Amino acid sequence: MTDTRIDPKIAAAVLGDGWLDADQCAVVLGMFTPKGEPNRRGFLERVQCQPDFPPPMQVGQHRAWRKAEVEQWARNQRRSA
């Protein structure tokens, strides 16, 4: 039997605008581990640190990025590739 449950982070990243955590940014950018989980480390080490990537909003120890800005950055990257 196939597991049809949807991970809440993936659902939140795909639906609507708003704020994304690092895992959700990885999902929006199509970054997954071989196990199919969001590649948080890959996002933080290879994408988030790029100078043209949108800055996060810092709330305490948590960082969040606007989904619309992350999607725009991804479109710009595809155009320049």
N, C-alpha and C positions, 0 to 999 in steps of 0.2 A: 504494500500500500504506500502511496506517495504522500509525503508530508506537505500539505497545502497551506500551512500557516505562513503568514508574512511577517518578517521581522519588523517591529515597530519603527526602528530607525530608518530602514529602507523605505517604508511607507511614508514616513514624515518627510524624507528627502525628496521623494517623487511627487508628493501632493502639495500643492499650494506654495505660497511665498512665505518668507519668514527667516528665521535664524537657523543656522546649521552648526552642529558641533563637528569635530574633526572626523568622526566616523561617517557622518552624513555627507560631509564634503567629499570624502573618498568615494561614497556611493554615487553621488552626482557626477563625479569625474570618471567613474567606471574603474576604480582601483579596488581590486579584490585580491585576497590571499588565495593560494591554491585550494584552501578548504572552502572558498566561497564567501568568506567573511570580509567586511570592509577593511581595507588596508590602511589603518590609521597611521601606522609608523611610516609607511611609504608616502602618505600625504604630507605628514609633518616634516619629513626629512628631505623630500624632493620637490614638493609643490609650494607649500605654505611659506617656505623660506625665500622663494623667488621675489625679487624686488618689485615686480609688476603685479604680484598677487594681491588682491584686496586685503587691507589690514583687518584684523579681527576687532570685535568689541570685547574688552576685558571686563568681566564681572567677577570680582574676587579671584579665585584660581581658575575660573572657567573662561574659555574663549569661544566666541561665536562669530560666524561670518554670515552676511546677508546672502541668501540663496540667489537672488537676482544678480548680484555682483559676481558670485562664483560662476554662474552660468554665462555671464557676459565675458568673463575672463577666458572661459573654455572656448567660446565662439571665436574670440580674438586669436587664441592659440591655433585653432584649426585654420583660420584664414592666413596666418603668417607661416604656416608649415609648408 
